[in-house]
Amino acid sequence: MSLKLAMWLDGIPMIYYPWGLQTSAVHFKNSLQENNKMHAIAEDVVEACHNGIVAWEKENNVTPILIEGVDDHIKRKERWNMLKEYFQENKINFYEVISTEGSILTKIINLIYILDYSSIYLSILSKMDPSPVNSIDYIKKKINNHNKINQNKNI
């Protein structure tokens, strides 16, 4: 599943998630950003069915990924179905990742593994070295310099 998702991924990932699985979605977004040096967005499925869906009226290079709970609440499943129908009717390709069964912790950890591997596979397929994080190093250096200046002012 991880490799299949990595091979499917193209453009800017828009990661939709249900309440309870936000941790997995945000972790995936962060992994894609760090390992693949790419923009990624995460949004709750409820918001996606309100203001978020309006953005799909305009052609873009965003690719929706739906992180669904295997036993999402019936109202949440209704939202998923509405969103999928909208995507299908408007010929917007989307990818579904469905959690395993079990406790919420089991679901989150399972999804983190699946999605992390997907991020790693994508960097391999893209020939992207995930190791250097020059922009993070830049910010850390600026923070350190700022802290040193403030420490000297307090002396």
C-alpha positions, 0 to 999 in steps of 0.5 A, a space after each residue: 500500500 505504501 509503495 502504491 501510494 508513493 507511485 500514485 502521488 503527483 502534485 501537491 497532496 491534500 490530505 483529508 482526515 476524520 476527527 481522531 486521525 488528525 495526528 496521522 495526517 499531520 505527521 504524513 504532511 510533515 514527512 512529505 515536506 521534510 523527506 520530499 521537499 514538497 508542499 502538502 496540506 492537511 484538512 479535516 473532512 468536515 471542513 473539506 465539505 464546507 469551504 474546502 470543497 470550493 477550491 476544487 472548482 478551479 483546476 489545480 495540481 493538488 491531489 486528494 488523499 483520503 485517510 479514513 477510519 475503518 469504523 468512522 462514525 456514520 455521519 463522517 462516512 456520509 461526508 466521505 461518500 459526498 466528497 468521493 461522489 463530488 470528486 468522481 463527478 468532477 473527474 478528480 482522482 483521489 487515493 484512499 487510505 483506510 485504517 486498520 481495525 483496533 483501538 485509536 492508538 492502533 489505527 494511528 500507529 498503523 497509519 503513521 507506518 504506512 504513510 511514513 513508508 510512502 513518504 520514504 518510497 516517494 523520495 526514493 522514486 523521486 531520487 530526492 535525498 531526504 537527509 539535508 534540511 537546509 531550510 531548517 538549519 537556516 531557521 535554527 541558525 537565525 533562532 540561535 543568533 537571535 537568542 544570543 543577541 537577547 542574552 547579551 541585552 540581558 547582561 
